[in-house]
Amino acid sequence: MIEQNFIELFEKSFRKNWDLPGLEDYQDGNSYTYGELAAQISKLHILFKEFGIQKGDKVALIGKNHTSWGIVFLGTITYGAVIVPILHEFNPESMENIIEHSESKLVFINGNIWNKLSIDNTNINVIEIPTFELLKTDSEETSKKFLEIDKLFSETYPNGFSKEDIKYPYVDNSELACLNYTSGTTGFSKGVMISANNYASILTWSHKQYILLPGERILAFLPLAHTYGCAFDFLYALSEGVHVTLLGIQPTPQNIIKAFAKIKPSLIISVPLILEKIYKKRILPVIETPKMRLLLKIPVIREIIHKKIKEQLTTALGGNFREVIMGGAPLSREVEDFFHKIKFPYTVGYGMTECAPLISYTNNTKYIPTSCGSVLDKVMDARIDSPDGENIPGEIQVKGENVMMGYYKNPEATKATFTEDGWLKTGDFGIMKGKTIFIKGRIKTMILRANGQNIYPEEIEAKFNNLPYVQDSLVIDKDQKLIALIYPDYASLKENDINSPEAIDNVMKENLDRINNSLSRFEKIAYIELMKNEFEKTPKHSIKRYLYQD
């Protein structure tokens, strides 16, 4: 157990950084100093008390990155309740499943998302963000209390809210702080139970690395509903007194670069696809011209060109950062080779939601190309399930302060995720030289999109396989598009006199429309490719997925 109490980190930070800018919206212009942020959190605590929220109760939070989102998250965990962040791009059915599965007692949600849900028959109170208006309650008394929150806040702090008023209920590090769902689909729901200790270990370890310093700036463009962005762009940054700007709009390279020019962040936390897109669209067209290829063969000129490209790339990313940390997926070997050649200050970390989320990281000055950093010192341990973990790839298994409490109400899945001697099975193949991890392949099939959304192909495949005339399916990532490889049920097609290629295509087009109508925007399938032969399978009848991926 980590000695530093998780909630006390925020008490200290809010007092110490009282007058510093804390949280702001890039798009809307809302901004809060640390003192103002603390006041909003205390007002939320009064609301929780009036609504009858108890320590340990679940509070669901659905919305885009926004200061109001941050206030609800911090207000919930500092009250002693459990936050349930739900990705705003999940489909409505998934959101409803998570709210029900998590047993949430209160929901904060964007109004446009609420209008798509069908939970009017529940007794849950619902509050709209960012306006903080009451959307639903079955109690006239609750509605009345809601209207009196500002009055109660003034009565509670008649002389105004001050540093000395920041006193949060004691929450032991052993207690549950967050339920983070890897999926909302019925039958696949896994609520990762993240304890206060899991978060405390990440924050205290980061503090010792001096990754960020008080008064510095950061641009948060990864979804805060995911542990990666939440842990570093949000929780760690605010525990250090950093000025956090939430992008709040689509994180396209164009939008991000424009925001970088304004914010000039001290650190950039990203997924590889963002940098890969910038490389492909801005750098590759320049270095692949015949003239440039010729010049790059001359050592002295190559060094000058590389230096110039590094300067231009640095300027495009704000020009003020110490390093770019990438995680969530492997970095393209081609892009990594180029970044290494031009001496760009990048590093690649490794983690998973179940580790809140970090397993390994190394500062860019000590980073070994193709690795994903070193196992967190004095926080995590790792081993390779292989006869020779330095040379023969095996599953990466970990244990330590970051590792989750388990999956909520799912002891079977929890048991299956741990070895008999208590190590978490990551589902990734790799080797480990000393404490440095090199991932060689993924057992898991999760696909990560550029703005941080997780896609789980098996869930989509399960839906496809239940549709007419589909015998087997495989969803893959091809040129940044989701493609469904379908092996049709040719016997059933023949029985129903559906024989011509055109007729089969029409059937599959109908299936595609049905699937896409049930999926979140980022999960939608671009097109279907029909397979003439059955998929090759393992003895367990699982498709040999690697044979069909580039």
C-alpha positions as CSV (number, residue, x, y, z in Angstrom):
1,M,0.0,0.0,0.0
2,I,1.3,3.5,-0.9
3,E,2.0,5.6,2.1
4,Q,0.7,8.9,0.5
5,N,-3.1,9.1,0.7
6,F,-4.6,9.7,-2.7
7,I,-7.3,12.3,-1.7
8,E,-4.8,14.3,0.4
9,L,-2.8,14.9,-2.8
10,F,-5.6,17.2,-4.0
11,E,-6.1,18.9,-0.7
12,K,-2.5,19.8,-0.7
13,S,-2.4,20.9,-4.3
14,F,-5.5,23.1,-4.1
15,R,-4.1,24.9,-1.1
16,K,-0.6,25.3,-2.4
17,N,-1.6,26.4,-5.9
18,W,-4.7,28.4,-4.8
19,D,-4.1,31.4,-7.1
20,L,-2.6,29.5,-10.1
21,P,-4.7,28.7,-13.2
22,G,-5.9,25.1,-12.9
23,L,-8.5,24.0,-15.4
24,E,-9.8,25.6,-18.6
25,D,-11.7,24.8,-21.8
26,Y,-9.9,25.6,-25.0
27,Q,-13.1,26.0,-26.9
28,D,-15.6,27.6,-24.5
29,G,-13.1,29.8,-22.6
30,N,-14.3,28.6,-19.1
31,S,-11.4,28.7,-16.6
32,Y,-10.8,28.0,-13.0
33,T,-7.9,28.7,-10.7
34,Y,-7.1,26.0,-8.2
35,G,-9.1,27.9,-5.5
36,E,-12.1,28.3,-7.8
37,L,-11.9,24.7,-8.7
38,A,-11.9,23.7,-5.0
39,A,-14.9,25.9,-4.4
40,Q,-16.9,24.2,-7.1
41,I,-15.9,20.8,-5.7
42,S,-17.2,21.8,-2.3
43,K,-20.5,23.0,-3.8
44,L,-20.8,19.6,-5.4
45,H,-20.2,17.9,-2.0
46,I,-23.2,19.8,-0.6
47,L,-25.3,18.6,-3.5
48,F,-24.3,15.0,-2.9
49,K,-25.2,15.3,0.7
50,E,-28.6,16.8,-0.1
51,F,-29.2,14.1,-2.7
52,G,-28.4,11.4,-0.1
53,I,-25.3,10.1,-1.8
54,Q,-23.3,8.0,0.6
55,K,-19.6,7.1,0.7
56,G,-19.0,4.3,-1.8
57,D,-22.1,5.1,-3.9
58,K,-21.5,5.1,-7.7
59,V,-21.9,8.3,-9.7
60,A,-22.0,8.0,-13.5
61,L,-20.3,10.7,-15.7
62,I,-21.0,10.9,-19.4
63,G,-19.7,13.8,-21.6
64,K,-16.9,15.2,-23.6
65,N,-13.7,16.6,-22.1
66,H,-14.9,19.8,-20.3
67,T,-14.2,21.6,-17.1
68,S,-17.6,20.5,-15.8
69,W,-16.6,16.9,-16.4
70,G,-13.4,17.5,-14.4
71,I,-15.4,19.1,-11.5
72,V,-17.7,16.1,-11.3
73,F,-14.9,13.6,-11.4
74,L,-12.9,15.4,-8.7
75,G,-16.0,16.2,-6.6
76,T,-17.0,12.6,-6.6
77,I,-13.7,11.0,-5.6
78,T,-13.0,13.6,-2.9
79,Y,-16.4,13.0,-1.4
80,G,-15.7,9.3,-1.0
81,A,-18.1,8.2,-3.7
82,V,-17.0,6.1,-6.8
83,I,-16.8,7.7,-10.2
84,V,-18.1,5.8,-13.2
85,P,-16.7,7.7,-16.3
86,I,-18.5,6.5,-19.5
87,L,-17.1,7.4,-22.9
88,H,-19.5,9.8,-24.6
89,E,-19.1,7.9,-27.9
90,F,-20.4,4.6,-26.6
91,N,-23.8,3.8,-28.2
92,P,-26.9,4.6,-26.0
93,E,-27.5,0.9,-25.2
94,S,-24.0,0.5,-23.9
95,M,-24.4,3.6,-21.7
96,E,-27.6,2.3,-20.3
97,N,-26.0,-1.1,-19.6
98,I,-23.1,0.5,-17.7
99,I,-25.4,2.7,-15.6
100,E,-27.4,-0.3,-14.6
101,H,-24.5,-2.7,-14.1
102,S,-22.6,-0.2,-12.0
103,E,-25.7,0.5,-9.8
104,S,-25.1,4.3,-10.2
105,K,-27.2,6.4,-7.9
106,L,-26.7,9.7,-9.8
107,V,-25.9,10.5,-13.4
108,F,-24.2,13.6,-14.9
109,I,-24.6,13.7,-18.6
110,N,-24.6,16.0,-21.7
111,G,-28.1,16.9,-22.6
112,N,-27.8,15.8,-26.2
113,I,-26.7,12.4,-25.1
114,W,-29.4,12.1,-22.5
115,N,-32.1,12.6,-25.2
116,K,-30.9,9.4,-26.8
117,L,-31.2,7.2,-23.7
118,S,-34.2,5.2,-22.6
119,I,-33.9,5.1,-18.8
120,D,-36.9,7.3,-17.9
121,N,-38.4,4.5,-15.9
122,T,-35.5,4.5,-13.4
123,N,-35.4,6.3,-10.1
124,I,-32.0,7.8,-10.8
125,N,-31.5,11.6,-10.5
126,V,-29.9,13.0,-13.6
127,I,-28.0,16.3,-13.9
128,E,-27.0,18.0,-17.2
129,I,-23.4,19.1,-17.8
130,P,-22.0,21.7,-18.4
131,T,-25.1,23.7,-17.3
132,F,-25.6,21.7,-14.0
133,E,-29.4,21.7,-14.6
134,L,-31.6,19.0,-13.1
135,L,-32.9,16.8,-16.0
136,K,-34.7,14.2,-14.1
137,T,-35.9,13.4,-10.6
138,D,-38.9,11.6,-9.2
139,S,-38.9,13.6,-6.0
140,E,-40.3,17.1,-5.5
141,E,-38.2,17.4,-2.4
142,T,-35.0,16.6,-4.4
143,S,-35.9,19.2,-7.0
144,K,-36.4,21.8,-4.2
145,K,-33.0,20.9,-2.6
146,F,-31.3,21.3,-6.0
147,L,-32.5,24.9,-6.3
148,E,-31.1,25.7,-2.9
149,I,-27.5,24.5,-3.4
150,D,-26.1,28.0,-4.0
151,K,-27.9,29.3,-0.9
152,L,-26.6,26.3,1.2
153,F,-23.1,26.9,-0.1
154,S,-23.3,30.6,1.0
155,E,-24.6,29.6,4.4
156,T,-21.9,27.0,4.8
157,Y,-19.2,29.5,4.1
158,P,-20.6,32.9,5.2
159,N,-17.2,34.5,5.0
160,G,-16.4,33.1,1.6
161,F,-14.6,29.9,0.7
162,S,-10.9,29.8,1.7
163,K,-7.9,27.5,1.6
164,E,-8.6,26.4,5.2
165,D,-12.1,25.1,4.1
166,I,-10.5,22.4,1.9
167,K,-11.1,19.4,4.1
168,Y,-12.2,16.3,2.4
169,P,-13.6,13.1,4.1
170,Y,-11.0,10.5,4.7
171,V,-10.8,7.9,2.0
172,D,-8.4,5.0,2.7
173,N,-6.2,4.1,-0.2
174,S,-7.6,0.5,-0.1
175,E,-11.1,1.8,-1.1
176,L,-12.6,1.8,-4.6
177,A,-12.3,5.1,-6.4
178,C,-13.3,4.5,-10.0
179,L,-15.1,2.0,-12.1
180,N,-13.8,2.2,-15.7
181,Y,-15.6,0.1,-18.2
182,T,-13.6,-1.3,-21.1
183,S,-17.0,-2.0,-22.9
184,G,-20.6,-1.4,-22.4
185,T,-22.0,-4.2,-24.5
186,T,-24.1,-6.7,-22.6
187,G,-22.1,-9.9,-22.1
188,F,-18.8,-8.1,-22.5
189,S,-19.1,-5.4,-19.7
190,K,-16.0,-5.3,-17.6
191,G,-15.9,-2.6,-15.0
192,V,-12.3,-2.3,-14.0
193,M,-12.1,-1.5,-10.2
194,I,-9.4,1.1,-9.7
195,S,-8.6,1.8,-6.1
196,A,-7.4,5.0,-4.5
197,N,-4.1,3.2,-4.0
198,N,-3.8,2.5,-7.8
199,Y,-4.1,6.2,-8.5
200,A,-1.8,7.2,-5.6
201,S,0.9,4.9,-6.9
202,I,0.8,6.5,-10.4
203,L,0.7,10.0,-9.1
204,T,3.5,9.7,-6.5
205,W,5.7,7.8,-8.9
206,S,5.2,10.5,-11.6
207,H,5.9,13.2,-9.0
208,K,9.4,11.6,-8.4
209,Q,10.1,11.6,-12.1
210,Y,9.4,15.4,-12.4
211,I,7.4,14.7,-15.5
212,L,5.5,18.0,-14.9
213,L,6.2,21.0,-12.6
214,P,3.8,23.6,-11.0
215,G,2.8,26.4,-13.3
216,E,3.5,24.5,-16.5
217,R,0.9,24.0,-19.2
218,I,-0.5,20.9,-20.8
219,L,-3.1,20.3,-23.5
220,A,-5.4,17.4,-22.8
221,F,-6.8,16.0,-26.0
222,L,-7.1,12.3,-25.2
223,P,-10.6,11.2,-23.8
224,L,-10.5,11.6,-20.0
225,A,-13.0,8.8,-19.7
226,H,-10.0,6.5,-20.5
227,T,-7.4,5.9,-17.8
228,Y,-4.5,7.0,-19.9
229,G,-5.6,10.6,-20.4
230,C,-7.3,10.7,-17.1
231,A,-4.3,9.6,-15.1
232,F,-1.7,11.9,-16.7
233,D,-3.4,14.8,-18.4
234,F,-5.8,15.3,-15.6
235,L,-5.2,13.7,-12.1
236,Y,-1.4,13.8,-12.1
237,A,-1.3,17.3,-13.7
238,L,-3.7,18.8,-11.2
239,S,-1.9,17.1,-8.3
240,E,1.2,19.0,-9.4
241,G,-0.3,22.5,-9.9
242,V,-0.2,22.3,-13.7
243,H,-2.4,24.5,-15.9
244,V,-4.6,22.0,-17.8
245,T,-6.4,23.0,-21.0
246,L,-9.0,20.6,-22.3
247,L,-9.3,20.6,-26.1
248,G,-13.0,19.7,-26.1
249,I,-13.2,19.4,-29.9
250,Q,-12.3,16.6,-32.4
251,P,-8.6,15.9,-31.9
252,T,-7.6,16.0,-35.5
253,P,-4.0,16.8,-36.3
254,Q,-5.1,20.2,-37.6
255,N,-7.1,21.1,-34.4
256,I,-4.3,19.8,-32.2
257,I,-1.5,21.7,-34.0
258,K,-3.6,24.9,-33.8
259,A,-4.1,24.4,-30.1
260,F,-0.4,23.6,-29.5
261,A,0.5,27.0,-31.1
262,K,-1.7,28.8,-28.5
263,I,-1.0,26.6,-25.4
264,K,2.7,25.8,-26.0
265,P,2.5,22.8,-23.7
266,S,5.5,21.7,-21.5
267,L,4.7,18.1,-22.1
268,I,2.7,16.2,-24.8
269,I,0.9,13.0,-24.0
270,S,-0.5,11.3,-27.0
271,V,-1.3,8.0,-28.8
272,P,1.1,7.1,-31.6
273,L,-1.5,7.6,-34.4
274,I,-1.5,11.4,-33.9
275,L,2.3,11.6,-34.5
276,E,2.1,9.0,-37.3
277,K,-0.5,11.1,-39.1
278,I,1.6,14.2,-38.8
279,Y,4.6,12.3,-40.2
280,K,2.6,10.9,-43.1
281,K,1.0,14.1,-44.1
282,R,3.7,16.7,-43.3
283,I,7.1,15.0,-43.3
284,L,6.9,12.0,-45.7
285,P,5.8,14.1,-48.8
286,V,8.9,16.2,-48.3
287,I,11.6,13.6,-47.8
288,E,10.3,11.3,-50.5
289,T,10.8,13.7,-53.4
290,P,13.5,12.6,-55.8
291,K,15.7,15.6,-55.0
292,M,15.4,15.1,-51.2
293,R,16.2,11.4,-51.5
294,L,19.4,12.3,-53.3
295,L,20.3,15.0,-50.7
296,L,19.7,12.6,-47.8
297,K,22.3,10.3,-49.0
298,I,25.0,12.9,-48.3
299,P,25.9,12.7,-44.6
300,V,26.6,16.4,-44.0
301,I,23.5,17.6,-45.8
302,R,21.4,14.8,-44.3
303,E,22.3,16.1,-40.8
304,I,21.3,19.7,-41.8
305,I,18.0,18.5,-43.3
306,H,17.2,16.4,-40.2
307,K,17.9,19.3,-37.9
308,K,15.6,21.5,-40.0
309,I,12.8,18.9,-39.9
310,K,13.2,18.5,-36.2
311,E,12.9,22.3,-35.7
312,Q,9.8,22.5,-37.9
313,L,8.2,19.6,-36.1
314,T,9.0,21.1,-32.7
315,T,7.5,24.4,-33.7
316,A,4.4,22.7,-35.1
317,L,3.9,21.1,-31.7
318,G,4.2,24.4,-29.8
319,G,7.9,24.7,-29.5
320,N,8.0,24.5,-25.7
321,F,7.8,20.8,-24.7
322,R,10.5,18.6,-23.1
323,E,9.2,15.4,-24.6
324,V,6.4,13.6,-26.3
325,I,5.1,10.5,-24.4
326,M,3.3,8.0,-26.6
327,G,1.3,5.1,-25.3
328,G,-1.8,2.9,-25.9
329,A,-0.5,1.2,-29.0
330,P,2.9,0.4,-30.7
331,L,4.6,3.2,-32.6
332,S,5.1,2.5,-36.3
333,R,8.6,1.2,-36.8
334,E,9.1,3.5,-39.8
335,V,8.1,6.6,-37.8
336,E,10.2,5.6,-34.8
337,D,13.2,5.1,-37.0
338,F,12.8,8.6,-38.4
339,F,12.2,10.2,-35.0
340,H,15.3,8.5,-33.7
341,K,17.4,9.7,-36.7
342,I,16.4,13.4,-36.2
343,K,16.9,13.1,-32.4
344,F,13.3,14.0,-31.7
345,P,12.5,13.9,-27.9
346,Y,10.0,11.1,-27.8
347,T,9.4,8.1,-25.6
348,V,7.0,5.2,-25.7
349,G,5.3,3.9,-22.5
350,Y,3.2,0.8,-21.9
351,G,0.2,0.1,-19.8
352,M,-3.4,-1.0,-19.7
353,T,-6.6,0.1,-18.0
354,E,-6.2,-2.7,-15.4
355,C,-3.0,-1.0,-14.3
356,A,-4.4,2.5,-13.9
357,P,-2.8,2.5,-16.5
358,L,1.0,2.6,-16.5
359,I,3.4,-0.4,-16.4
360,S,6.6,0.9,-17.9
361,Y,8.1,4.2,-19.0
362,T,11.6,5.8,-19.5
363,N,12.5,9.4,-20.0
364,N,13.4,10.2,-23.7
365,T,17.0,10.8,-22.8
366,K,17.4,7.1,-21.7
367,Y,14.7,5.6,-23.9
368,I,15.8,2.6,-26.0
369,P,14.2,2.6,-29.5
370,T,11.6,-0.2,-30.1
371,S,11.1,-0.7,-26.4
372,C,8.3,0.6,-24.3
373,G,10.4,1.8,-21.3
374,S,11.3,0.2,-18.0
375,V,9.0,-1.3,-15.4
376,L,8.1,1.4,-12.9
377,D,10.7,1.3,-10.1
378,K,9.5,0.4,-6.7
379,V,5.9,0.3,-7.9
380,M,5.5,-2.6,-10.4
381,D,7.1,-5.9,-11.0
382,A,7.0,-7.7,-14.4
383,R,8.0,-11.2,-15.7
384,I,7.8,-13.0,-19.0
385,D,6.0,-16.3,-19.1
386,S,8.8,-17.9,-21.1
387,P,11.8,-20.3,-20.5
388,D,14.1,-17.4,-21.5
389,G,12.4,-14.0,-21.0
390,E,15.3,-12.1,-22.5
391,N,15.2,-13.9,-25.8
392,I,12.1,-16.0,-26.2
393,P,8.8,-14.0,-26.2
394,G,6.2,-14.9,-23.7
395,E,3.2,-13.3,-22.1
396,I,4.0,-10.2,-20.1
397,Q,2.7,-10.6,-16.6
398,V,2.7,-7.9,-13.9
399,K,2.0,-7.3,-10.2
400,G,2.3,-4.3,-7.9
401,E,0.6,-1.2,-6.6
402,N,-1.0,-0.2,-9.9
403,V,-2.9,-3.5,-10.5
404,M,-6.7,-3.2,-10.3
405,M,-8.8,-4.7,-7.6
406,G,-10.6,-6.8,-10.2
407,Y,-13.6,-6.6,-12.4
408,Y,-16.8,-5.4,-10.8
409,K,-19.4,-8.1,-10.2
410,N,-17.4,-10.5,-12.4
411,P,-15.3,-12.9,-10.3
412,E,-15.0,-15.3,-13.3
413,A,-13.3,-12.7,-15.5
414,T,-11.2,-11.6,-12.6
415,K,-10.0,-15.1,-11.9
416,A,-9.2,-15.7,-15.6
417,T,-7.1,-12.5,-15.7
418,F,-4.7,-13.5,-12.9
419,T,-2.3,-16.4,-12.7
420,E,-2.6,-18.9,-9.8
421,D,0.3,-17.1,-8.0
422,G,-1.3,-13.6,-8.4
423,W,0.2,-12.0,-11.5
424,L,-1.9,-10.1,-13.9
425,K,-1.9,-11.5,-17.4
426,T,-1.6,-8.6,-19.8
427,G,-2.4,-10.5,-23.0
428,D,0.7,-9.1,-24.7
429,F,3.8,-11.1,-25.9
430,G,7.2,-9.6,-25.3
431,I,10.7,-10.0,-23.9
432,M,12.4,-8.1,-21.0
433,K,16.0,-7.2,-20.9
434,G,16.8,-6.1,-17.4
435,K,13.7,-4.1,-16.6
436,T,13.1,-2.8,-20.1
437,I,10.1,-4.3,-21.9
438,F,10.0,-5.0,-25.7
439,I,6.6,-5.9,-27.0
440,K,6.7,-8.4,-29.8
441,G,3.1,-8.9,-30.5
442,R,-0.4,-8.6,-29.1
443,I,-2.5,-11.4,-27.8
444,K,-5.3,-9.0,-27.3
445,T,-7.0,-7.7,-30.4
446,M,-8.1,-4.3,-29.2
447,I,-7.8,-1.5,-31.8
448,L,-6.9,2.0,-30.7
449,R,-8.1,5.0,-32.7
450,A,-6.1,8.2,-33.1
451,N,-8.1,10.1,-30.5
452,G,-7.8,7.3,-27.9
453,Q,-11.0,5.3,-28.4
454,N,-10.7,1.6,-27.8
455,I,-12.4,-0.8,-30.3
456,Y,-13.0,-4.5,-29.4
457,P,-13.4,-6.5,-32.6
458,E,-14.9,-9.6,-30.9
459,E,-17.9,-7.6,-29.8
460,I,-18.6,-6.5,-33.4
461,E,-17.9,-9.9,-34.7
462,A,-20.4,-11.4,-32.2
463,K,-23.0,-9.1,-33.7
464,F,-22.1,-10.0,-37.3
465,N,-22.2,-13.7,-36.5
466,N,-25.8,-13.4,-35.3
467,L,-27.0,-11.9,-38.6
468,P,-28.5,-13.8,-41.5
469,Y,-26.2,-15.7,-43.9
470,V,-23.1,-14.9,-41.9
471,Q,-21.1,-18.0,-40.9
472,D,-17.9,-16.4,-39.6
473,S,-16.6,-12.8,-39.4
474,L,-13.3,-11.0,-38.6
475,V,-13.0,-7.3,-38.0
476,I,-9.6,-5.8,-38.8
477,D,-8.0,-2.4,-39.0
478,K,-6.9,-1.5,-42.6
479,D,-5.6,1.9,-43.6
480,Q,-7.2,3.4,-40.5
481,K,-10.6,1.9,-41.4
482,L,-12.5,-1.0,-39.9
483,I,-13.1,-3.7,-42.4
484,A,-15.3,-6.8,-41.8
485,L,-14.1,-10.0,-43.5
486,I,-17.1,-12.2,-43.9
487,Y,-17.4,-15.9,-44.7
488,P,-21.0,-16.2,-45.8
489,D,-23.2,-19.2,-44.9
490,Y,-23.3,-20.4,-48.5
491,A,-25.5,-23.4,-47.7
492,S,-28.3,-21.1,-46.3
493,L,-27.9,-18.7,-49.2
494,K,-28.4,-21.6,-51.6
495,E,-31.4,-22.9,-49.8
496,N,-33.1,-19.6,-50.1
497,D,-32.2,-19.2,-53.8
498,I,-29.7,-16.4,-53.2
499,N,-27.1,-17.4,-55.6
500,S,-25.9,-14.4,-57.7
501,P,-23.0,-12.2,-56.5
502,E,-25.3,-9.2,-56.7
503,A,-28.0,-10.8,-54.5
504,I,-25.3,-11.9,-51.9
505,D,-23.9,-8.4,-52.0
506,N,-27.3,-6.9,-51.3
507,V,-27.8,-9.2,-48.3
508,M,-24.5,-8.2,-46.9
509,K,-25.2,-4.5,-47.5
510,E,-28.3,-4.9,-45.4
511,N,-26.3,-6.6,-42.7
512,L,-23.7,-3.8,-42.8
513,D,-26.4,-1.2,-42.3
514,R,-27.9,-3.1,-39.4
515,I,-24.5,-3.4,-37.7
516,N,-23.5,0.2,-38.2
517,N,-26.8,1.4,-36.7
518,S,-26.0,-0.4,-33.5
519,L,-22.4,0.8,-33.2
520,S,-20.8,3.9,-31.8
521,R,-19.5,6.3,-34.5
522,F,-15.8,5.3,-34.0
523,E,-16.7,1.6,-34.3
524,K,-18.6,1.7,-37.6
525,I,-17.5,-0.7,-40.4
526,A,-16.3,1.0,-43.6
527,Y,-17.1,-2.0,-45.9
528,I,-17.3,-5.8,-46.1
529,E,-15.0,-8.1,-47.9
530,L,-16.4,-11.5,-48.7
531,M,-14.2,-14.6,-48.2
532,K,-14.4,-17.4,-50.7
533,N,-12.8,-19.9,-48.3
534,E,-13.3,-20.6,-44.6
535,F,-11.0,-18.9,-42.1
536,E,-8.1,-20.9,-40.9
537,K,-8.6,-21.8,-37.3
538,T,-6.8,-23.1,-34.2
539,P,-7.6,-26.5,-32.5
540,K,-9.9,-24.5,-30.3
541,H,-11.7,-23.2,-33.4
542,S,-10.6,-19.7,-33.0
543,I,-9.7,-17.8,-36.2
544,K,-6.0,-17.4,-36.7
545,R,-6.4,-13.6,-36.7
546,Y,-2.8,-12.8,-37.6
547,L,-3.1,-14.5,-41.0
548,Y,-5.6,-11.8,-42.1
549,Q,-4.0,-8.7,-40.8
550,D,-1.4,-6.6,-42.6
